[in-house]
Amino acid sequence: MTSATDQRNVGVGHSHGGATVKGFVQKACSPDRPLNDSLEGELQAFLTNEDQLHTYDDLTKVNPVTPTTVLKCLQARYSVKVFYTNAGCTLVALNPFQPIPDLYSLDVMKEYHCAPQPQESKPHIFIVAEEAYRNVQGQVEPVNQSLVVSGESGAGKTWTSRCLMKYYATVAASSSVVKSQGTVERIEKRVLDSNPIMEAFGNACTLRNNNSSRFGKYIQLQLDRCQMLVGASVQTYLLEKTRVACQLANERNFHIFYQMMKGATDEQKKEWMMPHGQHFAWLPNVDKTVEEDCFQETVEAMVHLGINTERQRQIFRILAGILQLGNVNFCSSADESHLCNLEEQSKESMQRAAELLLVSAEELQSCLTVRMLKAGKQSVLKPCSQAECSVRRDCLAKTIYAQLFEWLVTFINNSICADQSTWCNFIGVLDVYGFECFQINNLEQLCINYANEKLQQHFVAHYLRAQQEEYVSEGLEWSFVKYQDNQSCLDLLEGSPISVFSLLNEESRLNRASDAQTFRIRLEKDLCDNANISWDKFSKEPHFTVAHYAGKVNYQIQGMVEKNKDPVPPELIGLLQKADNPLLQQIFADKESDNSPTKGLSKVTVVSKFKNSLESLMKILHNTTPHYTRCIKPNPDCKPLTFKKEEVIMQLEACGIVETIHISAAGFPIRISFKSFIQRYGLIRSKYSRLNSGTPSVDAEADSVDASQEVEELLRMVLQNQTFEKQSSLVHCGRTKVFLTQLMLDLLEDQRGKILSQCAFSIQCCWLRYQRHRRHVRQQSATLIQAAVRSWLVRKQVKRWNKAASVIQSTWRKWTALLKSLAEAELDDAKDMVEEEEIPPLNPVIRERGSVQLSSIPEPVTVRGWPMGLALASAPSITVSLTATGFQKMMSVMASLNLPSRKGEYKVETNQYTQGVASIRAQPKGSVKLHCQRSPLLYADRKPGKKTEVTGFNEILLEKTL
């Protein structure tokens, strides 16, 4: 298994022209070429061949690398429904905004998982996943992997993260043993079921995306020593809880509220006090339907994760209570010393909210309209203004929802997380908010863009600065390729001792009302030396502008300090802790509820909390091997297969794709260790040196010098017949690795492919020859077997015939002996009869049907019971005319052919006179004609029964003819 750093990674510099390595292979300096007429000519020549633009799987092969060429290639690939493209060390994913059949099927997963070299396949998100998985299998340091999915809202980050989780769950399940299959499927189901719940409670429909994640998450998929999925854990970052009480125009609240409205039964709505047709102020655009409005799927996921029916009932009652709070409005009081009263139509909503949250309605109204101040050791109650009452109402709803979301995340982790002793490695999937820039930007956008700045800095540090250290350690002399470093922007936001965050936290901790104009003046005074911040002095609204790596963003100062404080009145916490709802008691049990304004949830500012969680995330990323996927939104309207150049080019510049491609294409983007290089390309050296034996394996530590010489000899053989102007700029040999350009790699692969083709041709020839010889031998063997079988069958048949003939002859001899004895007995008895006995008159029917006309006798002679075989036997000397039908015919046939086979069972009677036969000893004279409707031979196999009444046989005639 080759190292992750042995594959296509980014180089950051060019070697100086005078650097000679081992006497032959060296890296010459490639000075940056300005954008002149020559470059414009190359650009036009490249764009002219538009039919081939979609074939560029890797944008580092584009020449020249400009925003125009990169944009054209992506557009050409998007038009032919190719949505993944490599950009050096990153993967660019374009959102098709429609389902693509068989793009993420199980067969595709198995294809990439079983591929010997996934990098050689077409770009796909599964290749990134498989590379990370094989790094864990190969225990390549650092073993733990992180997949960072970035992009703006609507670019497809959530879908990509979902595909990655499904891929790993499938791969882990397919590689598991039989006895653990049920466990793996159970864990896989739970891990995948965490997505619908978190998307229902954390995603919302915005102007840019119907399923926009309003929180960041990092999912760790836990693997055991056999790389089998045994558990997972979820870490979340900065839920946009302000959306609960405030939604922009044409946007919606979190999905879960709409799922309850559209998917719940009438009985459930009755329990939640949500009658049909009721309007909720915090549920705008309720008529808009999106794919995520699937209440039943969320409930089923809860069941699979172990949330029972009673706990679900408590959750949905809390959510319904939040919706009722949104319909509570206050009337302004004429005197500040008087309490604000509820509007008439809001009294019912207040009562419903209290019943759903299981708190006292009077206490709930009191907490919203009265605040408690501390003056030393005394507490003072002060009525709130109408605006303050609304703020406290919103604060209560946001606090309940945020704590409920945290409880769900904790419950999911307890359900799917494995014990620390059962897993040893993990693959993390990071799905964060994309860079945001709206007309009005506040603290939420500042934190989101700060997170993107940190991730961009990690990308720069990992793929650029780390390569500098590797080049130095490998002995390369090189100079930096210029790239944008956003460290100055990070210093502006989080630097020490003075930064935007430090000033914002300081302002938030002051026990006074904040003033936007005063805070803007302080920012301008303390941060004026930083070039990344600016102000518009003519603007009416206090604001400041930050130059991010993706562009400038104007931030509104008004309300920023209050959002950073995120104050939660302690009386609200105390009210929720006293609620009869067990779930509310549980999630607020560990919250401080005393009357000190400096404690409770307002103790830590939003910025401090988010910064700490982000620093924890960055530590994880620095200790893992990252894999970056940049999701691109091709059009702002989410239309299927629609490519807007302006929209795409802005995102390419924001995430630094063009710059990444340029750096990856420059220098040596491919780095391979000596051992892996010899294993893959050693056959080229064997071919040129005409060696029959293969190249032996190389120990990189013990035989590094020999390995370097062997690699140089191989490269010399490849380059000696080439006609490149600067062969030394194609490859460089370091101390333990070979650094290659894409052109050199293509040359090596071409040489290797030709040799493999020749070997394959030789193998095919040998195989075909072997197959033909084997077929010929099989044909000969089959012929011999067939001849032997046929001769055996003939011998067997002849033996059966001989045996049958012997049986027939033996039986026939016995039968003839029996007939002879019967005939002799009959003749002996006939001698004693009187010849003068008068012959009885013939019956007319017998005369007509059973008589023989002899030529010498004028009257027909009656033949009763004559065997028909006797007439046939005497055919050579007489011609018999016989007509026999009906019973007489049947009896004649039976008497002539069906002869008894045993002696002593039949009584022999003479029939010379009684049956009308004058004599059976002498043959009749003259011709006798025989007329039969059917041949008597048809009845040759018939035999009479043992109790037949037919007697008398003309044995003499039959015996004489035979």
DOKOLDO-315069 format. One line per field, with one value per residue (C-alpha): residue number from 1; x, y, z. Coordinates in steps of 0.25 Angstrom, whole numbers, plus 2048, in hexadecimal, padded with zeros to 3 digits. Example, Ala and Ser with C-alpha at 12.3 -4.5 7.8 and 13.67 -1.06 7.14 Angstrom:
2
seq <- [1/2]
c1 <- [831/837]
c2 <- [7EE/7FC]
c3 <- [81F/81D]
This chain:
962
seq <- [1/2/3/4/5/6/7/8/9/10/11/12/13/14/15/16/17/18/19/20/21/22/23/24/25/26/27/28/29/30/31/32/33/34/35/36/37/38/39/40/41/42/43/44/45/46/47/48/49/50/51/52/53/54/55/56/57/58/59/60/61/62/63/64/65/66/67/68/69/70/71/72/73/74/75/76/77/78/79/80/81/82/83/84/85/86/87/88/89/90/91/92/93/94/95/96/97/98/99/100/101/102/103/104/105/106/107/108/109/110/111/112/113/114/115/116/117/118/119/120/121/122/123/124/125/126/127/128/129/130/131/132/133/134/135/136/137/138/139/140/141/142/143/144/145/146/147/148/149/150/151/152/153/154/155/156/157/158/159/160/161/162/163/164/165/166/167/168/169/170/171/172/173/174/175/176/177/178/179/180/181/182/183/184/185/186/187/188/189/190/191/192/193/194/195/196/197/198/199/200/201/202/203/204/205/206/207/208/209/210/211/212/213/214/215/216/217/218/219/220/221/222/223/224/225/226/227/228/229/230/231/232/233/234/235/236/237/238/239/240/241/242/243/244/245/246/247/248/249/250/251/252/253/254/255/256/257/258/259/260/261/262/263/264/265/266/267/268/269/270/271/272/273/274/275/276/277/278/279/280/281/282/283/284/285/286/287/288/289/290/291/292/293/294/295/296/297/298/299/300/301/302/303/304/305/306/307/308/309/310/311/312/313/314/315/316/317/318/319/320/321/322/323/324/325/326/327/328/329/330/331/332/333/334/335/336/337/338/339/340/341/342/343/344/345/346/347/348/349/350/351/352/353/354/355/356/357/358/359/360/361/362/363/364/365/366/367/368/369/370/371/372/373/374/375/376/377/378/379/380/381/382/383/384/385/386/387/388/389/390/391/392/393/394/395/396/397/398/399/400/401/402/403/404/405/406/407/408/409/410/411/412/413/414/415/416/417/418/419/420/421/422/423/424/425/426/427/428/429/430/431/432/433/434/435/436/437/438/439/440/441/442/443/444/445/446/447/448/449/450/451/452/453/454/455/456/457/458/459/460/461/462/463/464/465/466/467/468/469/470/471/472/473/474/475/476/477/478/479/480/481/482/483/484/485/486/487/488/489/490/491/492/493/494/495/496/497/498/499/500/501/502/503/504/505/506/507/508/509/510/511/512/513/514/515/516/517/518/519/520/521/522/523/524/525/526/527/528/529/530/531/532/533/534/535/536/537/538/539/540/541/542/543/544/545/546/547/548/549/550/551/552/553/554/555/556/557/558/559/560/561/562/563/564/565/566/567/568/569/570/571/572/573/574/575/576/577/578/579/580/581/582/583/584/585/586/587/588/589/590/591/592/593/594/595/596/597/598/599/600/601/602/603/604/605/606/607/608/609/610/611/612/613/614/615/616/617/618/619/620/621/622/623/624/625/626/627/628/629/630/631/632/633/634/635/636/637/638/639/640/641/642/643/644/645/646/647/648/649/650/651/652/653/654/655/656/657/658/659/660/661/662/663/664/665/666/667/668/669/670/671/672/673/674/675/676/677/678/679/680/681/682/683/684/685/686/687/688/689/690/691/692/693/694/695/696/697/698/699/700/701/702/703/704/705/706/707/708/709/710/711/712/713/714/715/716/717/718/719/720/721/722/723/724/725/726/727/728/729/730/731/732/733/734/735/736/737/738/739/740/741/742/743/744/745/746/747/748/749/750/751/752/753/754/755/756/757/758/759/760/761/762/763/764/765/766/767/768/769/770/771/772/773/774/775/776/777/778/779/780/781/782/783/784/785/786/787/788/789/790/791/792/793/794/795/796/797/798/799/800/801/802/803/804/805/806/807/808/809/810/811/812/813/814/815/816/817/818/819/820/821/822/823/824/825/826/827/828/829/830/831/832/833/834/835/836/837/838/839/840/841/842/843/844/845/846/847/848/849/850/851/852/853/854/855/856/857/858/859/860/861/862/863/864/865/866/867/868/869/870/871/872/873/874/875/876/877/878/879/880/881/882/883/884/885/886/887/888/889/890/891/892/893/894/895/896/897/898/899/900/901/902/903/904/905/906/907/908/909/910/911/912/913/914/915/916/917/918/919/920/921/922/923/924/925/926/927/928/929/930/931/932/933/934/935/936/937/938/939/940/941/942/943/944/945/946/947/948/949/950/951/952/953/954/955/956/957/958/959/960/961/962]
c1 <- [800/806/806/7FC/808/80D/801/7FD/800/803/811/814/820/82A/838/844/84A/858/853/859/855/85D/864/858/84A/847/83C/83F/838/82C/82A/81B/817/80F/801/806/802/808/7FF/7F3/7F6/7F7/7EA/7E3/7E9/7E4/7D6/7D5/7D4/7C8/7C4/7CF/7CD/7C4/7CF/7D8/7D6/7E1/7E1/7F0/7F1/7EB/7F5/7F5/7EF/7E6/7D8/7D3/7D8/7D4/7C6/7C5/7C9/7C0/7B4/7B8/7B8/7AB/7A4/7A7/7A2/7B0/7AF/7BD/7CA/7D8/7DF/7EC/7EB/7DC/7CF/7C6/7B7/7AC/79E/795/788/781/782/78D/789/794/79E/79E/799/79F/7A5/7AC/7B1/7B6/7BD/7C5/7C8/7CD/7D5/7E4/7E7/7DB/7E3/7E3/7D4/7CB/7CB/7C0/7BD/7BF/7CE/7D0/7C9/7D1/7DE/7DC/7D7/7E3/7EC/7E6/7E7/7F6/7F8/7FE/802/7FA/7F1/7E4/7DE/7D5/7CC/7CA/7BD/7BC/7B4/7A9/79B/794/7A1/79E/7A6/79B/799/7A7/7A9/79D/7A4/7B1/7AA/7A2/7AF/7B7/7AB/7AA/7B9/7BA/7AE/7B3/7C0/7BB/7BA/7AD/7AC/7AD/7A4/798/79F/7A5/797/792/79D/79C/78D/78F/79A/792/785/78C/78C/77D/77B/787/782/774/778/784/781/778/773/77A/77B/787/783/777/77F/78A/791/791/79B/7A9/7AC/7B8/7B4/7BE/7BC/7C3/7CA/7D0/7DD/7D6/7D1/7C3/7B9/7B6/7B1/7B1/7B0/7AB/7B0/7A8/7AC/7A4/795/78E/784/780/778/76E/768/76D/76C/770/766/763/76B/765/767/76E/768/763/758/752/753/74A/740/73F/742/73C/72E/722/723/732/72E/723/72D/736/72B/72D/71F/71E/71F/727/731/73F/747/754/750/751/74F/747/741/74F/752/760/765/76A/75B/75B/756/754/763/767/75F/764/772/76F/76A/776/77F/777/76F/762/754/753/760/75B/74E/756/75F/753/74B/757/758/749/74B/756/74D/742/74C/74E/73F/741/741/741/73B/743/740/73E/746/754/750/745/746/743/736/734/72C/71E/721/72E/728/723/731/738/72E/731/740/740/738/741/74E/747/74A/741/73B/73C/74A/74D/747/74E/75C/759/754/75C/76B/773/77F/789/78D/798/791/783/77B/772/767/765/75A/75F/75C/754/761/768/75C/75D/76C/76A/760/769/774/76C/768/777/77C/772/775/784/784/77B/784/790/788/785/794/798/78D/792/7A0/79C/794/79F/7AC/7B5/7BD/7CB/7D1/7CA/7CF/7DD/7DB/7D1/7CD/7C7/7BD/7BD/7B1/7B2/7AA/7AF/7B4/7A9/7A7/799/793/793/79E/79F/7A5/7A1/7A7/7B4/7B5/7B2/7BC/7C7/7C5/7C7/7D4/7D9/7D6/7DD/7E9/7EA/7E9/7F5/7FD/7FB/7FD/807/80F/810/816/820/825/825/82D/837/839/83A/845/83E/842/836/82F/820/815/80D/7FF/7F5/7F7/7EC/7F3/7F2/7E3/7E3/7EC/7E2/7D6/7DD/7EB/7F1/7F1/7E7/7DD/7CF/7CB/7D3/7CC/7BF/7C0/7C5/7B9/7B0/7B5/7B2/7A6/7A0/798/7A0/7A1/7A4/7AA/7B3/7B8/7BA/7C3/7CB/7CD/7D2/7DC/7E2/7E2/7E5/7F3/7ED/7EB/7E0/7D6/7D0/7C4/7BA/7BA/7AE/7A5/799/79A/7A6/7AE/7BC/7C1/7CA/7D2/7D1/7D8/7CB/7C8/7C4/7B8/7B1/7AC/7A1/7A5/797/793/7A0/7A4/797/798/7A6/7A1/795/78F/785/77E/780/771/76E/778/771/763/768/76E/761/759/752/757/762/76A/76B/76F/77A/780/780/784/792/790/793/786/78A/788/796/796/7A4/7A1/799/799/79E/7AB/7B2/7B0/7AC/7B9/7C1/7B9/7BA/7C9/7CC/7C4/7CA/7D8/7D5/7D1/7DE/7E6/7DE/7E1/7F0/7F1/7EA/7EC/7E3/7DC/7D5/7C8/7C3/7B5/7B0/7A2/7A1/795/78E/780/783/77E/782/78E/78F/79D/79F/7AD/7AD/7A8/7B2/7BE/7BB/7BB/7C8/7CF/7C9/7CE/7DB/7D9/7E1/7EC/7EC/7ED/7F8/801/7FE/802/80F/81B/81A/80B/80E/817/81A/823/82F/829/81C/822/82B/81F/817/821/82C/827/82C/83A/839/835/840/84B/845/845/83C/83B/832/837/839/832/839/83A/839/840/84C/84E/84A/857/855/847/84A/854/84B/840/849/84E/83F/83C/849/844/836/83B/847/83E/835/837/832/839/83B/83B/841/834/82B/830/838/83E/83D/843/837/82D/82C/826/81F/817/80B/812/81D/812/80B/818/81A/80C/80D/81A/814/807/80F/817/80A/804/80F/80F/800/801/80B/803/7F7/7FF/803/7F6/7EF/7FA/7F7/7E8/7E9/7F3/7EA/7DD/7E4/7E8/7DA/7D5/7DE/7DA/7CC/7CD/7D4/7C9/7BE/7C4/7C6/7B8/7B2/7B9/7B5/7A7/7A7/7AD/7A3/798/79D/79E/790/78C/793/78D/77F/781/785/779/770/776/775/767/764/769/761/755/757/759/74C/744/74A/745/737/736/73A/730/725/729/729/71B/715/718/70D/702/6F8/6F9/6EB/6E5/6DC/6E1/6D7/6D1/6D8/6D3/6D1/6D9/6E4/6E3/6E4/6EF/6F7/6F9/705/702/70A/70B/709/6FD/6F0/6EB/6F3/6F9/6F6/702/6FF/70A/715/721/724/733/72F/72A/737/73F/739/739/744/73C/72D/725/71B/70F/70B/701/701/6FB/6F6/6F8/6FC/708/70C/70C/713/71E/720/71F/72A/734/731/736/738/746/744/740/735/72C/723/71A/71C/710/70E/706/707/6F8/6F2/6F9/6F7/705/706/715/721/72C/72B/72C/721/722/720/722/71C/71B/71B/715/717/714/721/72E/72E/73C/737/732/73F/742/734/732/725/721/722/713/711/707/70E/713/71A/726/72B/739/73D/73B/742/74E/74F/750/75A]
c2 <- [800/80D/819/824/82D/824/827/834/83F/84E/854/862/867/866/861/86B/869/865/85A/84D/840/833/838/836/839/847/851/85E/86B/86F/87E/883/887/894/894/899/897/889/885/88B/883/876/87A/87B/86F/867/86C/86A/85B/85B/84C/847/850/846/83C/843/83B/843/852/852/84D/85A/862/86E/86E/87A/87D/87D/86F/869/86E/869/85B/85B/860/856/84A/84F/850/841/83D/83B/842/83E/844/843/850/84B/847/84B/846/84F/84B/852/851/84B/84F/843/834/82D/81E/814/81F/81B/80C/801/7FB/808/807/7F9/7FD/808/7FF/7F3/7FB/7F8/807/810/81C/817/817/823/82D/82B/82E/81F/820/82A/821/814/81B/81F/811/80A/814/80E/800/802/809/815/820/828/81C/824/82B/837/83B/84A/84D/85C/865/86F/86D/864/85F/850/84F/848/83E/83B/839/82F/828/826/821/817/813/810/809/800/7FD/7FA/7F1/7E9/7E6/7E1/7D3/7CB/7CB/7DA/7DD/7E0/7EA/7F1/7F3/7F8/802/806/808/811/819/81B/81E/829/831/833/838/842/847/848/850/857/85A/864/86A/877/87F/878/869/861/859/862/85E/868/862/85C/84D/844/835/82B/81D/813/807/7FB/7F4/7ED/7FA/7F7/801/800/80E/81D/82A/838/845/852/860/86D/86A/876/876/884/87E/879/887/88E/88A/892/895/889/880/875/871/863/857/850/85B/859/84A/84A/853/84B/83D/83B/835/83C/835/83A/848/848/844/84F/859/85C/85D/85C/86A/871/87B/87B/888/880/877/87F/879/86D/86A/868/859/853/845/846/847/839/837/828/826/82F/827/819/81E/822/814/80D/816/812/81E/818/81D/824/82C/82F/834/83E/843/846/84D/856/859/85C/865/86D/870/875/87E/885/889/890/89F/8AA/8B8/8C4/8CA/8D9/8DA/8D3/8CE/8C6/8B8/8B6/8AE/8A3/8A6/8A0/896/892/88D/880/87E/881/877/86C/86F/86D/860/85A/85E/859/866/870/87A/885/883/882/88F/895/891/897/8A4/8A6/8A6/8A5/8AE/8AD/8B8/8B3/8A8/8AD/8A9/8B3/8B0/8B9/8B8/8B6/8BF/8B9/8B7/8B0/8A7/8A3/8A1/898/890/88D/88A/880/879/879/874/868/864/865/85D/853/852/84F/845/83E/83E/838/82D/82A/829/820/817/815/818/80C/809/80F/801/7FB/805/80A/813/81C/823/831/838/847/84E/85D/86A/870/87E/888/896/89C/8AA/8AA/8A2/8A1/899/88C/88F/894/886/87E/886/885/876/876/87E/874/868/870/872/864/860/86A/865/857/857/862/865/856/853/85E/856/849/850/855/847/840/84A/852/860/868/875/878/878/884/881/889/887/88B/88B/89B/899/88F/898/8A3/89A/892/898/89C/8A5/8AE/8A8/8A9/89D/8A2/8B0/8AA/8A1/8AD/8B5/8AA/8A8/8B6/8B8/8C2/8C4/8C3/8CE/8CB/8D8/8D8/8CA/8CD/8D9/8D0/8C6/8D1/8D6/8C9/8C1/8CC/8C6/8BA/8BA/8B0/8B9/8C5/8CF/8D7/8E4/8E9/8DD/8E0/8D2/8CF/8C4/8BF/8B7/8AB/8A7/898/88E/88C/89B/8A7/8A6/8B2/8AF/8B7/8BA/8BD/8B1/8AA/8AC/8A8/89B/898/89A/890/894/88A/890/887/887/880/875/873/873/868/860/860/85B/84E/849/83F/842/851/84E/845/84E/85A/853/856/865/870/877/881/88F/894/89A/896/887/87D/87C/88B/888/883/88C/886/889/883/876/875/878/86E/863/867/866/858/854/85A/851/845/849/84C/83E/837/836/83F/83D/84A/84A/857/857/862/867/869/873/87B/876/867/864/856/855/864/86A/879/87E/88A/882/877/880/887/87A/876/883/882/874/876/86B/872/875/866/861/86A/866/858/858/860/859/84A/847/838/832/823/81C/814/807/809/80F/803/7FA/801/804/7FA/7F2/7FE/7FC/7ED/7EF/7F8/7F1/7E3/7DD/7D1/7D2/7DC/7E7/7E4/7EB/7F7/7FB/80A/80C/802/803/811/814/808/80B/819/814/80A/814/81D/812/80F/81E/81F/814/81A/828/824/822/82E/83C/845/853/852/844/848/850/844/83C/83D/833/836/82E/825/829/82C/839/839/842/83E/83D/833/82B/82A/826/81B/816/815/80D/804/802/7FE/7F4/7EE/7EE/7E6/7DC/7DB/7D8/7CD/7C7/7C7/7C0/7B5/7B4/7B2/7A8/7A1/7A1/79C/790/78D/78D/784/77A/77B/777/76B/767/768/760/755/755/755/749/741/744/741/733/730/733/72A/71F/720/720/714/70D/710/70B/6FE/6FC/6FF/6F6/6EA/6ED/6ED/6E0/6D9/6DD/6D9/6CB/6C9/6CE/6C5/6B9/6BC/6BE/6B1/6A9/6AF/6AC/69E/69C/6A2/699/68D/690/692/684/67F/687/682/688/686/68F/699/6A7/6B1/6BB/6C8/6D5/6DF/6EA/6E0/6DC/6EB/6EF/6E3/6DB/6D7/6D5/6CA/6C8/6B9/6BA/6C0/6C3/6CD/6C6/6CC/6D1/6D4/6D8/6D6/6DD/6E8/6E4/6D7/6DD/6E6/6DA/6D2/6DE/6D8/6CD/6D1/6DE/6E0/6E9/6ED/6F8/6FA/705/709/6FF/6F3/6FC/6FF/6F0/6EC/6F6/6F2/6E3/6E4/6ED/6EC/6DF/6D9/6D7/6CD/6BE/6B7/6C3/6C1/6B6/6B1/6AD/6A8/6B1/6AA/6A6/6AF/6BC/6B9/6B5/6A9/6A7/6AF/6A5/6A7/6B4/6B9/6B8/6C4/6D3/6D9/6E8/6F0/6FE/706/714/716/70E/703/707/713/709/701/705/701/6F5/6EF/6EE/6E2/6DF/6DF/6D6/6D5/6C7/6C0/6C4/6C0/6BE/6B6/6C1/6CC/6C2/6BE/6CD/6D1]
c3 <- [800/7FC/805/803/801/7F6/7ED/7E6/7F0/7ED/7EC/7EF/7E9/7DD/7DE/7DB/7CE/7D3/7DC/7D8/7DE/7DD/7D0/7C7/7CC/7D0/7D2/7CA/7CE/7C6/7C8/7C8/7BA/7B9/7B2/7A5/796/796/7A2/79B/78F/797/79D/790/78B/797/796/788/78A/792/78E/797/7A3/7AA/7AA/7B4/7C1/7C8/7C6/7C9/7BA/7B5/7AE/7B1/7BE/7BF/7C4/7B6/7B2/7C0/7BE/7B0/7B4/7BF/7B7/7AC/7B6/7BC/7AF/7AC/7BB/7C1/7CE/7D5/7D1/7D7/7DA/7DF/7ED/7EE/7E8/7E1/7E2/7DA/7DF/7D4/7DC/7D7/7DB/7D2/7D0/7D4/7D8/7E7/7E6/7EE/7E1/7DF/7ED/7EB/7DE/7E5/7F1/7E9/7DF/7E0/7DD/7E0/7DC/7CE/7CD/7CA/7D5/7DF/7EE/7F0/7EC/7F7/801/7FC/7FD/80B/80E/808/810/81D/818/815/822/81B/824/828/828/82C/820/81E/812/811/809/806/7FD/7FE/802/7F8/7F2/7F6/803/80B/800/7FE/80D/80C/801/808/815/80C/805/812/818/80C/80B/81A/819/80D/813/820/825/825/834/835/829/832/83A/82E/828/835/836/828/829/835/82F/823/82B/832/825/824/832/832/824/82A/836/830/821/81B/80E/80A/7FE/7F8/7FD/800/80A/810/81C/826/82F/82D/830/830/830/835/82F/839/833/83A/837/82C/826/829/82D/83C/840/83D/844/840/844/840/83F/840/83E/838/843/83F/834/83E/840/834/825/819/80E/806/810/819/827/82A/823/82F/832/823/825/831/82A/81D/822/82F/831/836/844/845/841/84B/856/851/851/843/83D/82E/827/833/82E/835/834/835/829/81D/80F/814/807/800/800/7FF/7FF/80D/813/816/825/824/820/82C/836/831/832/841/843/83D/846/853/855/85B/858/866/863/855/85B/864/859/850/85B/85E/84F/84E/85B/854/848/851/858/84A/84A/857/856/860/861/864/872/874/880/881/88F/88B/885/876/874/86A/85D/85E/853/859/867/861/85B/868/86F/865/865/875/874/869/871/87E/885/88C/883/88D/890/881/87F/88B/886/878/87D/88A/88C/898/89B/8A7/8AF/8B8/8C0/8BD/8B1/8A9/8A0/894/889/87B/86F/864/85C/868/869/85B/85D/869/862/856/860/867/85A/854/862/862/854/855/861/85B/84F/858/860/852/84E/85C/85B/84C/851/85D/853/848/84F/852/85E/85D/85F/852/848/845/838/832/825/827/81E/820/81A/81D/819/80C/80B/80C/807/808/808/817/81E/82D/837/831/824/82B/832/826/81D/829/828/819/81B/825/81C/810/819/81C/80D/80B/816/813/804/802/80F/812/804/806/812/80A/7FE/808/80F/801/7FD/7F2/7F0/7ED/7ED/7F1/7E8/7EC/7F2/7FB/809/812/81F/820/81F/82A/833/831/836/841/843/850/857/84F/845/841/84A/856/855/853/85F/867/863/866/874/878/881/878/86C/85F/855/846/843/84F/84C/83D/842/84B/840/836/841/845/838/82E/82B/826/816/817/81E/819/81B/813/81B/812/816/81F/826/82E/827/824/818/818/80C/80D/804/7FC/7FB/803/80D/814/822/829/837/83D/845/844/853/858/850/855/863/861/86E/874/880/88C/890/882/886/893/88D/883/88E/896/88A/88B/87E/881/875/878/886/881/876/880/88D/88C/889/893/897/8A2/8A0/89D/88F/88D/88E/886/877/875/87C/86F/863/856/84F/85A/85A/84B/84A/855/84D/840/846/84B/83D/837/841/83C/82D/830/835/82A/81B/814/807/801/7F9/7F3/7F0/7E5/7E3/7D4/7D5/7E0/7DD/7DF/7D1/7CB/7C2/7C1/7C1/7C4/7C1/7CA/7D6/7D4/7D2/7DF/7E6/7E0/7E4/7F2/7F5/7EE/7E3/7D8/7E1/7E7/7D8/7D5/7E1/7DF/7D0/7D3/7D9/7DC/7DF/7DF/7EA/7EB/7F5/7EF/7F3/7ED/7E0/7DE/7E1/7D6/7CB/7CE/7C2/7B9/7BE/7BC/7AE/7AA/7B1/7AB/7B9/7BA/7C9/7D0/7D9/7E7/7F2/7F8/807/807/814/812/803/800/7F9/7F0/7EE/7E9/7DF/7DA/7D8/7D1/7C8/7C5/7C2/7B9/7B1/7AF/7AB/7A2/796/799/792/79D/79D/7AC/7B1/7BF/7C2/7C1/7CD/7DA/7E3/7F2/7FD/7FF/7F4/7E5/7E1/7D4/7CB/7C4/7B7/7BC/7C3/7B6/7AF/7B9/7B9/7A9/7AA/7B5/7AC/7A0/7A8/7AE/7A1/79B/7A7/7A6/797/79A/7A5/79C/791/79B/7A1/794/790/79D/79B/78D/791/79D/793/78A/795/79A/78C/78B/799/796/789/790/79B/791/789/796/79A/78D/78C/79A/797/78A/792/79C/792/78B/798/79B/78D/78E/79C/796/78A/794/79C/790/78A/797/799/78B/78C/798/791/785/78D/795/788/782/78E/78D/77E/780/78B/782/776/77F/784/776/771/77A/775/76B/75D/75A/764/75E/75C/763/75A/758/75E/753/75B/75C/74E/74A/753/757/74B/742/733/72D/71F/71F/728/723/731/73A/746/753/75B/76A/773/768/76B/761/763/75C/750/74F/751/746/73D/733/72F/731/730/73B/739/747/74D/75C/763/771/77C/772/76D/77B/77F/773/775/784/780/776/77D/78C/78F/79D/7A3/7AD/7AC/7B3/7B4/7A8/7A4/796/78E/780/776/769/769/773/76E/75F/75B/753/755/75A/756/747/741/738/729/720/723/730/730/73E/73F/74B/74F/757/757/762/765/76D/777/778/787/78C/795/79A/7A8/7B0/7B0/7A1/79B/78D/78B/780/778/76A/770/764/759/762/765/756/751/75C]
